[in-house]
Amino acid sequence: MKTIKKRKEVLLDEEVIRLLEFKAKKAGRTLKNYMEFVLHKKADEITSENEDKTIEIKKALLESRIQSKKGLVKEHSQVINAAKNRVNGNTVDKAS
């Protein structure tokens, strides 16, 4: 499978470059390869964090639906209708 890659220029302080070069040599990599490795790793962390959050949200929604069916909490439509009624009840007709 062919992946689409994009080239980006990155400007870093000399000290940052020196530190990255040191870490790259320690890891047995070139500077460019090490920077790509670090960025891929960071992107994977972000992806897995989002997946974890998505799973938690889905669990919460499922639990809410189960509780709603058992009558333990109000249904979504009831909450929305109550909010609409409160808004409509507090609205003042400026024309009259």
N, C-alpha and C positions, 0 to 999 in steps of 0.2 A: 504494500500500500504506500502510495506516495503522499507525503505530507507537505503542506504549503508552509514555507518558512518565510519570515520577514526579517530584514536587516534593520537594526537600530543602532545609532551611535550613542554611546554613553560617555559623559564627561565626569571624571572622578578626580579628587585630589590625589596628589602624588603619594601622600601617606597611605591613603586607602588602597591605591594600586600596590604599594610595597607590601602591605599587610595581606592583600589577596594573593600576591605572588608567593609570599612565604607559605600561606595555607595551601596553595596549589602544589608547590614543590613537596610539601609534607604529605600531600595526598597522592603524589606521583602523577600529577596532571599538569597540562599547560595552563596558563592564566585564562585564556579564552575558554578552554574546556571546563575549567573549574567554575568560572562565572556562569556558564550555561548550566552546569550541573546544579549549582546553588539556586539559580532562578527556576529551574524545572522543579526542584524539591519544594521551593516556596509555593509555586503554583499548585502543586499536588496537595499541600497542606490546606490551602485556601479552598480547593475543591472538596476535600474531605470534611472540612468544617461546615461548608454549605450543605453537604449531604447529611451530616449529623443533625443540623438544624431542621432540615426538611423532614427527616424521620421523626424528630420530636414533635414538630407541628402536626404531622399526620397522626401520630399517636394521640395527641391532645384532642384533635378534631374527632377521632374515632371514639375516644372516651366520652367526649361531650355528647356525641350522637347517642351513645348507649345510655347515658344518664338521662338524656331528654326523653328517650323512648320509655324509660322506667318511671318517668314523671318526677325525677329527682331535681331537675332544673327546667326552666321554661324553654320552650322551643324558640328557635331563631325568629320565626315569624311573629310570635307573641312579643318578643323583646322589641323588634322593629316597630310593630304596631303601637306598642306602649310609648315608644319614643316619639312616633309621629303624632300621637294624641297629645302628648305633653307639649310638643312644639306648636301644634294647631291650637291648643287651649290657651297658650300664652301669647299667641299672636294677636295684635291689636289692629283692627281695620282702620287705617289712617283716613280713608275716604269718608267715613261716616261721622 
